[in-house]
């Protein structure tokens, strides 16, 4: 009986090379965006090696990409039970707490721990500052970004996020300066152009706003937020037909987009088509009830 049991254990053993192959396959599938397939690979590893750190974090990352945030958090925590300084797991946990679960107090603690491990970690700085912002501690968030920029003055992301906080604080000129600095450092990020364009729109600098929004849309043509802001800029400078064309493009892909429908109703009024505007308003009312 013991001999049979020993034989069974030997059959159940998986060579380290095969485990390593499965991990590599899972990581590659993650990079390719094939998250379900990656999940299967990491689960296969964990069925044989339940405490395999890379597989635990890989499974968590796949679950995060698939939108299963609570489950992903569970596996990041399992990894941290084994190694509480595991950087990738700390980043993943902090990211989900901040961006998906809005548990800002907990996120703040994670990012502060990451900064104790590496004070030059730009992602951790952004996480800490954004956690403070989420908690409504805006002046502290601003101080946080200032401290981070002293350490990493060439981080475009830090300048952009500082601009967001300044905009919330209604310090618009300073916010514009930050967005412009972010663009100087990285003019390939559509979000920086979009943020600057939306603020210029708010300040009624419509032509300047349109230039920025066009730049954003060159980089990311499908971004609805930027498209809607462009529509607003076009309406305000009297380019009504162009505004209508853009809003119709949005509605072709998302017929029930309330913001696009509102913009179209405004356009219909501008064109003197009040009956059409009323029809659109009724549709909006139906969607909201």
C-alpha positions as CSV (number, residue, x, y, z in Angstrom):
1,X,0.0,0.0,0.0
2,X,2.8,2.4,0.8
3,X,4.5,1.5,-2.4
4,X,1.3,2.3,-4.3
5,X,1.0,5.6,-2.5
6,X,4.6,6.5,-3.3
7,X,4.1,5.6,-7.0
8,X,1.0,7.8,-7.1
9,X,2.9,10.8,-5.6
10,X,5.6,10.4,-8.2
11,X,3.0,10.4,-10.9
12,X,1.4,13.6,-9.5
13,X,4.8,15.4,-9.4
14,X,5.3,17.9,-12.2
15,X,8.8,18.6,-13.3
16,X,10.0,22.1,-12.5
17,X,10.7,22.7,-16.2
18,X,7.0,22.1,-17.0
19,X,5.9,24.5,-14.2
20,X,8.2,27.1,-15.6
21,X,6.9,26.6,-19.1
22,X,3.3,27.1,-17.9
23,X,4.2,30.3,-16.1
24,X,6.0,31.6,-19.2
25,X,3.0,30.7,-21.4
26,X,0.6,32.5,-19.0
27,X,2.8,35.6,-18.9
28,X,3.0,35.6,-22.7
29,X,-0.8,35.2,-23.0
30,X,-1.2,38.2,-20.6
31,X,1.0,40.3,-22.8
32,X,-1.0,39.3,-25.8
33,X,-4.3,40.3,-24.1
34,X,-5.6,36.7,-24.0
35,X,-6.7,36.9,-20.4
36,X,-8.9,33.9,-20.2
37,X,-6.2,31.7,-21.7
38,X,-3.6,33.2,-19.4
39,X,-5.9,32.5,-16.4
40,X,-6.1,28.8,-17.4
41,X,-2.3,28.5,-17.5
42,X,-1.8,30.2,-14.1
43,X,-4.6,28.0,-12.5
44,X,-2.8,24.9,-13.9
45,X,0.4,26.0,-12.1
46,X,-1.5,26.7,-8.9
47,X,-3.2,23.4,-9.0
48,X,0.2,21.9,-8.6
49,X,2.0,24.7,-6.7
50,X,-0.6,26.6,-4.7
51,X,2.0,29.1,-3.3
52,X,3.8,29.9,-6.6
53,X,4.2,33.7,-6.3
54,X,4.4,34.5,-10.0
55,X,1.4,32.4,-10.8
56,X,-0.6,34.0,-7.9
57,X,0.1,37.4,-9.2
58,X,-0.4,36.4,-12.8
59,X,-3.8,35.0,-12.0
60,X,-4.6,38.2,-10.1
61,X,-3.6,40.3,-13.2
62,X,-5.7,38.2,-15.5
63,X,-8.7,38.5,-13.2
64,X,-8.1,42.3,-13.0
65,X,-8.1,42.6,-16.8
66,X,-11.3,40.6,-17.0
67,X,-13.0,43.0,-14.5
68,X,-13.2,40.5,-11.6
69,X,-11.7,43.0,-9.2
70,X,-12.6,41.5,-5.8
71,X,-11.3,38.1,-6.9
72,X,-8.1,39.7,-8.2
73,X,-7.6,41.4,-4.9
74,X,-7.9,38.1,-3.1
75,X,-5.0,36.7,-5.2
76,X,-2.8,39.8,-4.8
77,X,-3.4,39.3,-1.0
78,X,-2.5,35.6,-1.2
79,X,0.8,36.6,-2.8
80,X,1.4,39.2,-0.2
81,X,0.8,36.7,2.6
82,X,3.8,34.8,1.2
83,X,6.0,37.9,0.6
84,X,4.6,41.2,1.9
85,X,7.1,43.3,0.0
86,X,6.3,41.7,-3.4
87,X,6.3,44.9,-5.6
88,X,4.1,43.6,-8.4
89,X,1.5,42.4,-5.9
90,X,1.5,45.7,-4.0
91,X,1.1,47.7,-7.1
92,X,-1.8,45.5,-8.3
93,X,-3.5,45.7,-4.9
94,X,-3.1,49.5,-4.7
95,X,-4.3,49.9,-8.2
96,X,-7.5,48.0,-7.7
97,X,-8.2,49.7,-4.3
98,X,-7.7,53.1,-5.9
99,X,-9.2,52.8,-9.4
100,X,-11.8,50.1,-9.1
101,X,-13.0,49.8,-5.5
102,X,-12.5,53.4,-4.4
103,X,-11.1,52.3,-1.1
104,X,-8.8,55.3,-0.8
105,X,-7.6,54.9,2.8
106,X,-6.4,51.4,2.1
107,X,-4.9,52.3,-1.2
108,X,-3.0,55.2,0.4
109,X,-1.3,52.8,2.9
110,X,-0.2,50.5,0.0
111,X,1.3,53.3,-2.0
112,X,3.1,54.7,1.1
113,X,4.6,51.3,1.7
114,X,5.8,51.1,-1.9
115,X,7.4,54.5,-1.5
116,X,9.3,53.3,1.6
117,X,10.6,50.4,-0.6
118,X,11.5,52.8,-3.4
119,X,11.1,56.6,-3.1
120,X,11.6,56.9,-6.9
121,X,8.6,54.8,-7.8
122,X,6.6,57.2,-10.0
123,X,3.6,54.9,-10.2
124,X,3.5,54.7,-6.4
125,X,3.8,58.5,-6.1
126,X,0.8,58.9,-8.5
127,X,-1.1,56.4,-6.6
128,X,-0.5,58.1,-3.2
129,X,-1.3,61.5,-4.6
130,X,-4.5,60.3,-6.3
131,X,-5.6,58.5,-3.2
132,X,-5.3,61.7,-1.2
133,X,-7.3,63.4,-4.0
134,X,-10.0,60.7,-3.8
135,X,-10.2,61.3,0.0
136,X,-10.9,65.0,-0.7
137,X,-7.5,66.0,0.8
138,X,-6.7,68.2,-2.2
139,X,-4.1,70.4,-0.7
140,X,-2.2,67.4,0.6
141,X,-2.6,65.8,-2.9
142,X,-1.1,68.9,-4.4
143,X,1.8,68.9,-1.9
144,X,2.3,65.2,-2.7
145,X,2.6,65.9,-6.4
146,X,5.1,68.8,-5.7
147,X,7.2,66.4,-3.6
148,X,7.0,63.8,-6.4
149,X,8.0,66.2,-9.1
150,X,11.0,67.3,-7.1
151,X,12.2,63.7,-7.3
152,X,11.0,63.0,-10.8
153,X,10.8,66.4,-12.6
154,X,10.6,64.7,-16.1
155,X,7.6,62.6,-15.4
156,X,4.8,63.7,-17.7
157,X,2.3,61.7,-15.8
158,X,3.1,63.6,-12.6
159,X,2.6,66.9,-14.3
160,X,-0.7,65.9,-15.8
161,X,-2.1,64.5,-12.6
162,X,-1.0,67.7,-10.7
163,X,-2.9,69.6,-13.4
164,X,-6.0,67.6,-12.6
165,X,-5.8,68.5,-8.9
166,X,-5.2,72.2,-9.7
167,X,-8.2,72.2,-12.0
168,X,-10.4,70.8,-9.3
169,X,-9.1,73.6,-7.0
170,X,-10.1,76.1,-9.8
171,X,-6.5,77.2,-10.2
172,X,-6.9,77.1,-14.0
173,X,-3.8,79.0,-15.1
174,X,-1.6,76.7,-13.1
175,X,-3.4,73.6,-14.3
176,X,-2.9,74.7,-17.9
177,X,0.8,75.1,-17.2
178,X,1.0,71.6,-15.9
179,X,-0.9,70.1,-18.8
180,X,1.4,72.0,-21.2
181,X,4.5,70.7,-19.3
182,X,3.2,67.1,-19.5
183,X,2.7,67.5,-23.3
184,X,6.3,68.9,-23.6
185,X,7.6,65.8,-22.0
186,X,5.3,63.4,-23.8
187,X,3.3,64.6,-26.8
188,X,2.1,61.1,-27.7
189,X,-0.3,60.7,-24.8
190,X,-3.9,61.6,-25.9
191,X,-5.1,62.1,-22.3
192,X,-2.7,65.0,-21.8
193,X,-4.0,66.8,-24.9
194,X,-7.6,65.9,-24.0
195,X,-7.2,67.3,-20.5
196,X,-5.8,70.6,-21.8
197,X,-8.4,70.8,-24.5
198,X,-11.3,70.3,-22.0
199,X,-9.9,73.0,-19.7
200,X,-9.5,75.4,-22.5
201,X,-13.1,74.6,-23.5
202,X,-14.2,75.4,-19.9
203,X,-12.3,78.7,-20.2
204,X,-14.2,79.5,-23.5
205,X,-11.0,79.5,-25.5
206,X,-12.7,77.4,-28.2
207,X,-10.2,77.6,-31.0
208,X,-7.3,76.6,-28.7
209,X,-9.5,73.9,-27.2
210,X,-10.3,72.5,-30.7
211,X,-6.6,72.4,-31.6
212,X,-5.8,70.3,-28.5
213,X,-8.8,68.0,-28.9
214,X,-7.9,67.4,-32.6
215,X,-4.4,66.4,-31.4
216,X,-5.9,64.0,-28.8
217,X,-8.2,62.4,-31.4
218,X,-5.3,61.9,-33.8
219,X,-3.8,59.7,-31.1
220,X,-7.0,58.1,-30.0
221,X,-9.8,58.6,-32.6
222,X,-12.4,56.5,-30.8
223,X,-12.2,58.3,-27.4
224,X,-15.8,59.4,-26.8
225,X,-14.9,61.9,-24.0
226,X,-12.6,63.9,-26.4
227,X,-15.1,63.6,-29.2
228,X,-17.9,65.1,-27.1
229,X,-15.7,67.9,-26.1
230,X,-14.8,68.5,-29.7
231,X,-18.5,68.7,-30.6
232,X,-19.0,71.3,-27.9
233,X,-16.1,73.4,-29.2
234,X,-17.4,73.2,-32.8
235,X,-20.9,74.3,-31.6
236,X,-19.4,77.3,-29.8
237,X,-17.4,78.5,-32.8
238,X,-20.4,78.0,-35.1
239,X,-19.2,75.0,-37.1
240,X,-22.6,73.3,-36.7
241,X,-22.5,70.9,-39.6
242,X,-19.1,69.5,-38.4
243,X,-20.5,69.2,-34.9
244,X,-23.4,67.2,-36.2
245,X,-21.2,64.9,-38.3
246,X,-19.1,64.2,-35.2
247,X,-22.0,63.6,-32.9
248,X,-23.6,61.3,-35.5
249,X,-20.4,59.3,-35.6
250,X,-20.7,58.8,-31.8
251,X,-24.4,57.8,-32.0
252,X,-23.7,55.2,-34.8
253,X,-21.7,53.2,-32.3
254,X,-23.7,54.1,-29.2
255,X,-27.2,55.2,-30.0
256,X,-28.2,55.6,-26.4
257,X,-25.3,57.9,-25.4
258,X,-27.1,60.5,-23.4
259,X,-24.4,63.2,-23.6
260,X,-24.2,62.7,-27.4
261,X,-28.0,63.0,-27.6
262,X,-28.0,66.2,-25.6
263,X,-25.4,67.6,-27.9
264,X,-27.4,66.6,-30.9
265,X,-30.5,68.3,-29.4
266,X,-28.5,71.5,-29.0
267,X,-27.4,71.3,-32.7
268,X,-31.0,70.7,-33.9
269,X,-32.0,73.9,-32.0
270,X,-29.1,75.8,-33.6
271,X,-30.3,74.6,-37.0
272,X,-33.9,75.7,-36.3
273,X,-35.1,72.1,-36.2
274,X,-37.0,72.3,-33.0
275,X,-39.3,69.4,-33.6
276,X,-36.3,67.1,-34.1
277,X,-34.8,68.6,-30.9
278,X,-38.0,67.7,-29.0
279,X,-37.9,64.1,-30.2
280,X,-34.3,63.7,-29.0
281,X,-35.2,65.2,-25.6
282,X,-38.1,62.7,-25.3
283,X,-35.7,59.9,-26.1
284,X,-33.3,61.2,-23.4
285,X,-36.1,61.3,-20.9
286,X,-37.1,57.7,-21.7
287,X,-33.5,56.6,-21.3
288,X,-33.2,58.3,-17.9
289,X,-36.5,56.9,-16.4
